[in-house]
Amino acid sequence: MLFWYTSIASKKLTFAVPNRKNYEKIGILFGQEQTFPQAFVDRINSKKIKGIHAELAHVEEVMQAQSSGYAVLIDRISQDVPFYRAYLKNAAACDTAVINNPFWWSADEKFFNNVLAEKIRVPVPKTVLLPSKEMPHDTSGNSFRNLKFPLEWEKMVEYLGGFPLYMKPHSGGGWKSVYKVHDFDELFKAYNETDRLVMMLQENIDFDFYFRCYCIGRKYVHIMPYEPRNPHHLRYLRETPEYPKGLLKKVEGFVFKINEALGYDFNTAEFAVKNGIPYAIDFCNPAPDAEATSVGDDNFEWVVEHAAQTAIERADAHQAGKMNLTWGTFIRESITV
């Protein structure tokens, strides 16, 4: 049986776009993706909404404080290309609604996400931050005179509940440089391979169920059964067990809560469920996998449709000459005058 869970909010899509003298242009900035970018553009244009046009973004000479020409830009690549990140910040400052907010994304990382989750009462695994194994470039021992040395590794492992543990970069994605360690020998062997990466050591959640959840526009949620221990092409499950009553609704609520706090309009959040408690494992993925060959046809269709809907909504709400970015509640509620 094919299974997926979609929030009620995403089932009824409506489009209300007023007449315009000039159309609002939506662009998508992308890298090695083969299926999602063109499908996204085609979906928007197939709706033939007066005043809206989508295209694969074209970046010309980037002059400071000059408009990109786009009302909305979907960012799928700037995490890998610093030039594009700078381009998007310039575009955002000149009234483009960039999805996701490039200023916030530049400041965000996974260890902070866990801190924020605890503050908004979303369960997360216990985690500790580790200094990089090798010193950053242009530093010396004098740069670390404030840091305790040696660290008490036994104390940290005890705090995390003992082995096995996960070690992963404090910022990053794509399951790169992720280790599962079962004792101190494995821990130090892995740590010695991490070079200048800042890592975090995390409690292992021996889960009963696992979900990967798209959240688009901070109001459309799609929960997908997922098995991270499978090979990549088999991680999105088609056959799923019966879930305890109320579990999916609880996961959905946490997805909304996280993305409202972070302010992301295109994100995925992963949850490992143990003893009925969904633990947020990975929820900073502002350019999440959306390739049809990876996520499967049904999930792909959901992402394309709801990404298109959200981009249209943002183009409709676009205000020329003003900041059109979205900011999460964490930032908004932290502002003091």
C-alpha positions as CSV (number, residue, x, y, z in Angstrom):
1,M,0.0,0.0,0.0
2,L,1.3,3.4,-0.9
3,F,1.2,5.7,2.1
4,W,1.8,9.3,2.7
5,Y,0.3,11.8,5.1
6,T,-0.6,15.4,4.0
7,S,-2.0,18.1,6.3
8,I,-5.5,19.2,5.7
9,A,-4.2,22.7,4.9
10,S,-2.6,21.4,1.7
11,K,-5.6,19.6,0.3
12,K,-7.5,22.6,-1.1
13,L,-5.4,24.9,-3.2
14,T,-6.8,28.3,-4.3
15,F,-5.4,31.0,-6.5
16,A,-6.4,34.6,-6.2
17,V,-4.2,36.9,-8.2
18,P,-5.3,40.4,-9.1
19,N,-4.8,41.9,-12.6
20,R,-1.5,43.6,-13.1
21,K,-0.1,45.9,-15.7
22,N,3.2,44.1,-15.5
23,Y,3.8,40.5,-14.7
24,E,5.7,39.3,-11.6
25,K,8.6,37.1,-12.5
26,I,9.5,33.9,-10.5
27,G,12.9,32.4,-10.9
28,I,14.6,29.2,-9.6
29,L,18.3,29.1,-8.9
30,F,19.7,25.6,-9.0
31,G,22.7,23.4,-9.5
32,Q,22.9,19.7,-10.4
33,E,19.2,18.9,-10.0
34,Q,17.7,17.4,-13.2
35,T,13.9,17.1,-12.6
36,F,12.6,19.6,-10.0
37,P,13.6,23.0,-11.4
38,Q,12.0,22.6,-14.8
39,A,8.9,20.8,-13.4
40,F,8.5,23.8,-11.0
41,V,8.7,26.3,-13.8
42,D,6.3,24.3,-16.0
43,R,3.8,23.9,-13.2
44,I,3.5,27.6,-12.5
45,N,3.3,28.5,-16.2
46,S,0.7,25.8,-16.9
47,K,-1.7,27.5,-14.5
48,K,-1.7,30.5,-16.9
49,I,-2.3,33.0,-14.0
50,K,-2.5,36.5,-15.3
51,G,0.4,38.5,-14.1
52,I,2.7,35.6,-13.1
53,H,5.5,34.1,-15.1
54,A,8.2,31.6,-14.0
55,E,11.6,30.7,-15.5
56,L,14.9,29.2,-14.8
57,A,16.8,32.1,-13.2
58,H,19.4,33.8,-15.3
59,V,22.1,35.7,-13.4
60,E,23.9,38.5,-15.3
61,E,26.4,41.1,-14.0
62,V,25.7,41.7,-10.3
63,M,25.8,45.4,-9.6
64,Q,25.4,46.4,-6.0
65,A,22.0,47.6,-4.8
66,Q,20.4,46.9,-8.2
67,S,17.3,44.7,-8.6
68,S,17.5,41.1,-9.8
69,G,14.4,41.6,-11.8
70,Y,12.6,38.8,-9.9
71,A,9.7,39.1,-7.6
72,V,10.5,35.7,-6.2
73,L,13.6,33.5,-6.3
74,I,13.7,29.9,-5.1
75,D,17.2,29.1,-3.9
76,R,18.4,25.5,-4.5
77,I,22.1,26.0,-4.8
78,S,23.7,28.9,-2.7
79,Q,24.7,26.5,0.1
80,D,27.4,25.2,-2.4
81,V,28.2,28.5,-4.3
82,P,29.2,31.5,-2.1
83,F,28.8,33.8,-5.2
84,Y,25.1,32.9,-5.4
85,R,24.6,33.5,-1.7
86,A,26.0,37.1,-2.1
87,Y,23.9,37.6,-5.2
88,L,20.7,36.5,-3.3
89,K,21.4,38.9,-0.4
90,N,21.7,41.7,-2.9
91,A,18.5,40.6,-4.5
92,A,16.7,40.4,-1.2
93,A,17.8,43.8,-0.2
94,C,16.4,45.1,-3.5
95,D,12.9,43.7,-2.8
96,T,13.1,40.1,-4.2
97,A,11.3,37.5,-2.0
98,V,14.1,34.9,-1.7
99,I,13.0,31.4,-0.5
100,N,14.7,30.7,1.8
101,N,15.8,33.9,3.5
102,P,19.6,34.0,2.7
103,F,20.5,36.2,5.7
104,W,19.0,33.8,8.2
105,W,20.3,30.7,6.4
106,S,23.8,32.1,6.5
107,A,23.5,32.4,10.3
108,D,21.7,29.1,11.0
109,E,23.3,25.7,11.7
110,K,22.2,22.4,13.2
111,F,23.6,22.7,16.7
112,F,21.7,26.0,17.1
113,N,18.6,24.3,15.7
114,N,18.7,21.8,18.6
115,V,19.1,24.7,21.1
116,L,16.1,26.4,19.5
117,A,14.0,23.2,19.6
118,E,14.6,22.9,23.3
119,K,13.4,26.5,23.8
120,I,10.2,25.8,21.9
121,R,9.6,22.5,23.6
122,V,10.2,20.1,20.7
123,P,12.1,17.0,21.8
124,V,15.6,16.5,20.4
125,P,18.5,14.2,21.2
126,K,21.0,15.3,23.8
127,T,23.9,16.9,21.9
128,V,27.3,18.4,22.7
129,L,29.5,20.6,20.5
130,L,33.1,19.7,19.8
131,P,35.9,21.9,18.7
132,S,37.5,21.0,15.3
133,K,40.2,18.4,15.5
134,E,42.6,20.6,13.5
135,M,43.0,24.3,14.2
136,P,41.4,26.6,11.6
137,H,43.7,28.3,9.1
138,D,45.6,31.4,10.4
139,T,45.2,30.3,14.0
140,S,47.6,28.9,16.6
141,G,47.5,27.5,20.1
142,N,47.1,31.1,21.4
143,S,43.8,31.3,19.6
144,F,42.4,28.7,22.0
145,R,43.6,29.9,25.4
146,N,39.9,30.2,26.5
147,L,39.2,26.6,25.7
148,K,39.5,23.9,28.4
149,F,42.1,21.3,27.5
150,P,41.9,18.4,27.6
151,L,38.1,18.0,27.4
152,E,36.5,15.4,29.6
153,W,35.3,12.9,27.0
154,E,34.0,10.5,29.6
155,K,31.8,13.2,31.1
156,M,30.3,14.1,27.7
157,V,29.6,10.5,26.8
158,E,27.9,9.9,30.1
159,Y,25.8,13.0,29.6
160,L,24.7,11.6,26.2
161,G,23.6,8.3,27.8
162,G,26.6,6.2,26.6
163,F,27.4,4.5,23.4
164,P,26.4,4.1,20.6
165,L,26.5,7.8,19.6
166,Y,26.4,9.8,16.4
167,M,29.0,12.3,15.4
168,K,28.1,14.7,12.6
169,P,29.0,18.3,11.5
170,H,27.4,21.1,13.4
171,S,26.5,22.6,10.1
172,G,25.9,20.8,6.8
173,G,23.8,18.2,5.3
174,G,23.5,15.3,2.8
175,W,24.7,12.8,5.4
176,K,28.2,13.9,4.8
177,S,30.8,13.1,7.5
178,V,28.3,11.3,9.7
179,Y,29.6,8.6,12.0
180,K,28.0,6.1,14.3
181,V,30.5,5.2,17.0
182,H,30.2,2.3,19.5
183,D,33.2,3.0,21.8
184,F,36.0,5.4,22.5
185,D,38.3,3.8,19.9
186,E,35.7,4.4,17.1
187,L,35.0,7.8,18.5
188,F,38.6,9.0,18.3
189,K,39.2,7.3,15.0
190,A,36.3,9.2,13.5
191,Y,37.2,12.5,15.2
192,N,40.7,12.2,13.8
193,E,39.2,12.2,10.2
194,T,37.2,15.4,10.6
195,D,40.0,17.8,10.0
196,R,38.7,21.4,10.5
197,L,35.0,20.5,10.7
198,V,33.3,21.6,13.8
199,M,31.4,18.5,15.0
200,M,28.7,17.6,17.4
201,L,28.3,14.4,19.4
202,Q,24.7,13.2,19.7
203,E,22.6,10.8,21.6
204,N,21.5,7.7,19.6
205,I,17.7,7.4,19.4
206,D,16.8,3.7,18.8
207,F,13.7,4.5,16.9
208,D,10.5,2.6,16.2
209,F,9.4,4.8,13.3
210,Y,11.1,7.5,11.3
211,F,9.7,10.3,9.2
212,R,10.9,12.9,6.7
213,C,8.6,15.8,6.4
214,Y,8.4,18.5,3.8
215,C,7.1,21.9,5.0
216,I,6.5,24.5,2.3
217,G,5.1,27.9,2.9
218,R,5.0,27.1,6.6
219,K,1.5,25.9,6.1
220,Y,1.7,22.8,3.8
221,V,3.1,19.7,5.4
222,H,3.8,16.3,3.8
223,I,4.9,13.4,6.1
224,M,6.8,10.6,4.4
225,P,7.8,7.3,6.0
226,Y,11.5,7.1,5.7
227,E,14.3,4.6,6.6
228,P,17.7,6.3,6.9
229,R,19.4,2.9,7.4
230,N,18.5,1.9,3.8
231,P,20.5,2.7,0.7
232,H,19.5,6.2,-0.6
233,H,17.2,5.0,-3.3
234,L,15.3,2.8,-0.9
235,R,14.8,5.3,2.0
236,Y,11.4,6.6,1.0
237,L,9.1,3.7,2.0
238,R,6.1,2.6,0.0
239,E,4.9,-0.1,2.4
240,T,4.3,1.2,6.0
241,P,3.0,-0.1,9.3
242,E,0.0,1.1,11.2
243,Y,1.0,4.0,13.4
244,P,-0.2,4.7,16.9
245,K,-3.3,6.9,17.1
246,G,-2.4,10.6,17.1
247,L,1.3,10.1,16.1
248,L,1.1,11.7,12.7
249,K,-0.8,14.7,14.1
250,K,1.9,15.1,16.8
251,V,4.6,15.0,14.2
252,E,2.8,17.5,12.0
253,G,2.4,19.9,14.9
254,F,6.2,19.8,15.6
255,V,6.9,20.4,11.9
256,F,4.8,23.6,12.0
257,K,6.3,24.7,15.3
258,I,9.9,24.3,14.1
259,N,9.3,26.1,10.8
260,E,7.4,28.9,12.3
261,A,10.3,29.5,14.7
262,L,13.0,29.2,12.0
263,G,11.0,31.1,9.3
264,Y,11.8,28.7,6.5
265,D,9.4,28.5,3.6
266,F,11.0,25.3,2.0
267,N,12.4,22.8,4.4
268,T,12.4,19.3,5.6
269,A,12.4,18.0,9.1
270,E,13.2,14.4,10.2
271,F,11.8,12.7,13.3
272,A,12.8,9.5,15.0
273,V,10.0,8.1,17.1
274,K,10.9,6.2,20.3
275,N,8.3,5.2,22.8
276,G,5.7,7.4,21.1
277,I,7.9,10.5,21.3
278,P,9.0,12.1,18.0
279,Y,12.5,13.4,18.4
280,A,13.5,16.1,15.8
281,I,16.8,14.8,14.4
282,D,17.5,17.0,11.4
283,F,15.4,20.0,10.6
284,C,17.7,22.5,8.9
285,N,17.4,21.5,5.2
286,P,16.5,24.7,3.3
287,A,17.4,23.1,0.0
288,P,16.1,19.6,0.6
289,D,16.2,16.7,-1.9
290,A,13.4,17.0,-4.4
291,E,14.6,14.9,-7.3
292,A,11.9,12.6,-8.7
293,T,14.3,9.7,-8.9
294,S,15.1,10.0,-5.2
295,V,11.8,10.9,-3.5
296,G,9.5,9.0,-5.8
297,D,6.7,10.1,-8.1
298,D,4.0,10.8,-5.5
299,N,6.2,12.8,-3.2
300,F,7.7,14.7,-6.2
301,E,4.2,15.7,-7.4
302,W,3.4,17.0,-3.9
303,V,6.6,19.1,-3.7
304,V,6.2,20.5,-7.2
305,E,2.6,21.6,-6.7
306,H,3.1,23.1,-3.3
307,A,6.3,24.8,-4.2
308,A,4.5,26.4,-7.2
309,Q,1.6,27.4,-5.0
310,T,3.9,29.0,-2.4
311,A,5.9,30.9,-5.1
312,I,2.7,32.2,-6.6
313,E,1.4,33.4,-3.2
314,R,4.7,35.2,-2.5
315,A,4.6,36.8,-6.0
316,D,1.1,37.9,-5.4
317,A,2.1,39.5,-2.1
318,H,5.2,41.1,-3.5
319,Q,5.7,44.8,-2.7
320,A,8.1,46.7,-4.9
321,G,10.8,48.6,-3.1
322,K,10.2,46.9,0.2
323,M,11.8,43.9,2.0
324,N,9.9,40.8,1.0
325,L,11.7,38.2,3.1
326,T,10.1,36.2,5.8
327,W,11.5,35.9,9.3
328,G,10.7,33.3,11.9
329,T,9.3,33.9,15.4
330,F,12.7,33.4,17.0
331,I,14.0,36.5,15.3
332,R,10.8,38.6,15.4
333,E,10.4,38.0,19.1
334,S,14.0,38.7,19.9
335,I,14.0,42.2,18.5
336,T,14.3,45.0,21.0
337,V,13.8,48.7,20.3
